[in-house]
Amino acid sequence: MSTLGIALGCIVHTLACAFGLTALLAVSVTAFTVVKFAGVIYLIYLGVRLIFAKPSEATRVRAAPKSLQQIFTQGFVTNVLNPKVVLFFVSFIPQFVAVDSAHKTLAFLALGFMFVLVNTFWNTFVAWIAGSVTQRFSGKPSVKLWLDRVVGSAFVGLGIKLATSHR
């Protein structure tokens, strides 16, 4: 479900790129900054929740897993609010669209949806591996707690790096 949320986020970026909306983020410092700090706040929020999860919360995963909708939404929001993804779509895809093409929008859509397709297969593989590892350690709450704190620290670190990065 996370993979599908990420894919939908990439579809949003594809549509925005095809119709020129991401170009606005590329030239508008204010719009870019708003998206950037929304992403920063979300990453740090997720990280802090993982870092400060109580041992009892770590063991609750078996009793009360996140709903499929929550997992989907988390993947979608994380992708849509990631300014690095916006910059990827703004800087990478246009390189493959001919400047004099009569069908630029169609070219952006085709390239974007091809990216979504390939990325969805890759993310599905990564999610499968992560699920296998999670299942293997599901009976060891101390390992899960430790992993949550490591991942939470990585999220906070990424949020700080994103906050301090320059355009």
C-alpha distance (Angstrom), angle and dihedral (degrees) to the residues before:
residue distance angle dihedral
M1 . . .
S2 3.78 . .
T3 3.79 88.9 .
L4 3.80 90.4 52.9
G5 3.82 90.2 49.6
I6 3.80 90.0 51.4
A7 3.81 90.0 47.5
L8 3.80 91.4 52.2
G9 3.81 88.6 49.1
C10 3.81 89.2 53.3
I11 3.81 89.5 49.1
V12 3.81 88.3 54.6
H13 3.82 89.1 51.4
T14 3.82 90.7 46.3
L15 3.79 92.3 52.6
A16 3.79 91.6 44.4
C17 3.79 90.6 50.6
A18 3.80 93.8 45.8
F19 3.78 92.5 50.9
G20 3.82 96.3 41.1
L21 3.81 99.6 -108.2
T22 3.80 95.3 121.4
A23 3.79 88.5 53.2
L24 3.80 86.4 64.1
L25 3.81 89.8 56.3
A26 3.79 89.2 49.0
V27 3.81 92.8 55.8
S28 3.82 101.6 30.2
V29 3.78 112.3 78.3
T30 3.81 91.1 -169.0
A31 3.80 95.9 51.4
F32 3.80 91.8 44.9
T33 3.81 91.6 48.5
V34 3.82 92.1 50.7
V35 3.82 92.0 52.1
K36 3.80 91.1 42.7
F37 3.80 94.8 53.3
A38 3.80 93.4 42.1
G39 3.81 85.6 57.6
V40 3.81 91.6 45.5
I41 3.80 92.5 51.6
Y42 3.80 92.2 47.5
L43 3.83 94.0 48.6
I44 3.79 93.2 47.6
Y45 3.82 91.0 45.8
L46 3.82 91.4 53.6
G47 3.81 91.5 44.7
V48 3.80 95.6 49.4
R49 3.81 90.6 48.5
L50 3.81 90.0 54.4
I51 3.81 95.2 43.3
F52 3.80 94.6 50.8
A53 3.80 97.8 38.8
K54 3.79 109.5 132.4
P55 3.79 118.5 -125.5
S56 3.80 88.9 -109.9
E57 3.83 88.9 56.0
A58 3.81 90.6 52.0
T59 3.79 91.1 55.7
R60 3.82 92.2 46.4
V61 3.81 89.1 76.4
R62 3.78 89.8 88.7
A63 3.78 94.9 45.3
A64 3.80 98.7 42.4
P65 3.80 114.9 16.5
K66 3.78 120.2 -176.4
S67 3.76 113.9 -88.1
L68 3.79 118.8 -108.1
Q69 3.80 88.0 -112.3
Q70 3.82 91.3 54.7
I71 3.81 91.4 49.5
F72 3.81 91.5 47.3
T73 3.81 92.4 47.5
Q74 3.80 92.8 48.5
G75 3.82 91.4 52.9
F76 3.81 91.3 46.5
V77 3.82 97.1 46.8
T78 3.79 93.1 44.5
N79 3.81 90.9 52.2
V80 3.80 98.0 42.9
L81 3.82 93.3 47.5
N82 3.80 94.0 46.9
P83 3.82 106.2 106.2
K84 3.80 90.2 -165.9
V85 3.82 88.7 64.7
V86 3.81 89.5 49.5
L87 3.79 90.0 51.6
F88 3.80 90.8 47.9
F89 3.80 91.3 55.0
V90 3.81 92.4 44.1
S91 3.80 96.1 47.5
F92 3.81 106.5 29.4
I93 3.80 108.7 39.2
P94 3.84 96.5 47.4
Q95 3.81 89.1 61.3
F96 3.82 88.2 71.0
V97 3.79 97.6 48.4
A98 3.79 116.8 88.3
V99 3.79 111.6 -122.4
D100 3.80 92.1 -137.1
S101 3.82 94.9 45.4
A102 3.78 116.0 131.9
H103 3.81 89.7 -150.7
K104 3.82 104.1 49.3
T105 3.80 94.5 142.5
L106 3.80 91.4 51.3
A107 3.81 90.3 48.2
F108 3.83 91.5 51.1
L109 3.80 90.5 48.5
A110 3.82 93.6 48.1
L111 3.81 93.3 48.0
G112 3.79 93.0 43.4
F113 3.78 94.4 49.7
M114 3.80 90.8 46.9
F115 3.81 87.9 53.6
V116 3.82 89.9 49.1
L117 3.81 91.2 51.2
V118 3.81 95.4 49.4
N119 3.81 92.2 41.6
T120 3.81 91.7 50.3
F121 3.81 91.5 55.5
W122 3.81 90.8 48.7
N123 3.80 94.3 46.4
T124 3.81 90.5 47.8
F125 3.80 89.2 55.7
V126 3.82 91.8 48.0
A127 3.82 91.0 47.7
W128 3.81 90.3 49.9
I129 3.81 90.9 52.7
A130 3.81 91.9 45.6
G131 3.81 90.6 48.6
S132 3.80 90.7 50.9
V133 3.80 91.8 51.0
T134 3.81 91.0 46.5
Q135 3.78 91.5 50.5
R136 3.79 91.2 49.2
F137 3.81 92.0 55.2
S138 3.82 97.5 35.5
G139 3.80 92.4 106.8
K140 3.80 91.9 53.5
P141 3.82 108.6 71.8
S142 3.81 93.1 177.5
V143 3.82 90.4 59.1
K144 3.80 90.8 48.3
L145 3.81 91.0 49.0
W146 3.81 90.7 50.4
L147 3.82 91.9 47.5
D148 3.82 90.8 48.0
R149 3.79 89.9 54.0
V150 3.80 92.8 48.2
V151 3.81 92.3 47.8
G152 3.82 90.8 43.5
S153 3.80 90.4 52.1
A154 3.80 89.7 49.7
F155 3.82 90.5 51.8
V156 3.81 91.9 49.5
G157 3.81 89.9 46.7
L158 3.81 91.3 50.0
G159 3.79 89.9 48.0
I160 3.80 91.4 51.7
K161 3.80 91.6 45.7
L162 3.79 90.3 50.0
A163 3.82 91.3 47.5
T164 3.79 92.2 51.7
S165 3.79 97.2 40.4
H166 3.75 119.2 107.7
R167 3.73 124.8 -129.5
